[in-house]
């Protein structure tokens, strides 16, 4: 008969049984700083590829732009964890599970999807304004 010895055996950490959508119970802040820095580098690479008319460099810069969007991060206001945004739908710390079980609504901040869209609009607007201001004159 096998016995469990807590000093020798490694028990799997119990994960909370989270059923349903946890997104409206999370308090996550989106941090696009790494993605924005990478996209600025991609912007310069794209401009360079157009200047030298290299199609392979152009395609590489488009690929790097798509991959750099994976660098968007989130920060949990409850437990302090920071991770990539692709894993945000699986983040269920103790406070999120408690709010979900009690069916409470957090007061801040907006949903992750809303924050990502707002950051995207801000970033595109800033790039357009930068292109207008830095455009060479006639």
N, C-alpha and C positions, 0 to 999 in steps of 0.2 A: 504494500500500500504506500503510495507516494504522499508525503506530507509537505506542506508548504513551510519553508523556513524563511522568515523575513530578512534574516541577515545574509543568506546565500542566494535566494531566488529573487530575480528581478520581476516584479509584477508590472504589468502594463498600467500606465497612468490612466485612471478612469476618465473618459471623455464625457462631457455632459450630453445627454440625449436631447439634441436640439432638432425639433421638427418644425417645418415651415420656414418662412422667410424671416431671417434675423436682421435684414438690412434696415428696417425701420426702428429697430431697438438699439442699433449701434450708434456710438458717438465717435465718428472718425473724421479726422481732418486730412484732406488731400494735400500732398506736398509734391509739386511737379518740378522742383529745382533741378534735379539731376537730368530729367528729360528736357527741360528748357535749355540747359547748358549743352547737352548733346545735340539738340536741334539747331542751336546756333552754329555749332561746328559743321553740322550737315548742310546748313544754309551756305556757309563759305565753301564747302566742298562742291555743292551744286553750282554755285557761281563760277568756281574755277573750272569745273567740267564743261560748262557752257562756253567759257572763254577760250579754252583750248580745243573745244569741239571733240571731246573724247566720249564716245557712246558708252564704253564700259565703265568709265568713271561716273558718268551720269546715272547709269543703272545701279552702280554700287552706292551712290549717294541716296537714291530713292529707297534702296533696301535698308541702308543705315537709318534713314528717317523713320521707316516703319518699325524697325527694331528699337529705336530710341524711345518710342512711346511706351515700351514695356518698363522703362525706368521710373515711371510715376509711382510714388510711394504713398502710404497712408500712415497716420499716427492715431492710436486709440487714446481718447481722453480718460478712459477708465483705468486701463492697466498700464499704459505707457508704451505699448509695443509698437514698433515701426517695422513695416514690411512692404513688399511690393503690392500694388493695387490689384493684381490678378488674384491674390489670395484674400482679398478683403471679404468676399462673400462667405468664406469659411471661418472668419474670425468670430469666435464666441467666447469671450472671457466671462468670468463669474458675474460681473455686473450686467452684461448683455443677457445672459441666461436668466438672471433674476428678473430683469425688466420684461423679458419675454414671458416668463411664467406668470408674472403678475399683470401682464398685458398693459404695462405703462408706456407712455410715449415720452421719449426724451425731448427736452426743449431746445437743445442746440446740438449740433449744427445741421445744415441740410443734408440730404442723402448724398452718398458718394457720387452717384451718376450726375446729380445736379452740380456738384462741385467740380467734377472733371469737365463738364460742358462749359461752366463759367470760366475756368482756367483756360480752356481751349479758345474761347471767344476773346478773352483778354490777350492771349499770346498772339493770335492772328491779327487782332487790331494793332497791337504794338509793332508787329512786323510790317504791316501796311504803312503805319505812320513813319516807321524807320526808313522804309523804301522811299516814301515821299520826301522826307527831310534830307536824306542822303543822296537823292537823285542828282546827277550832274546837270547843270544848267545849260541853256542853249548857247 
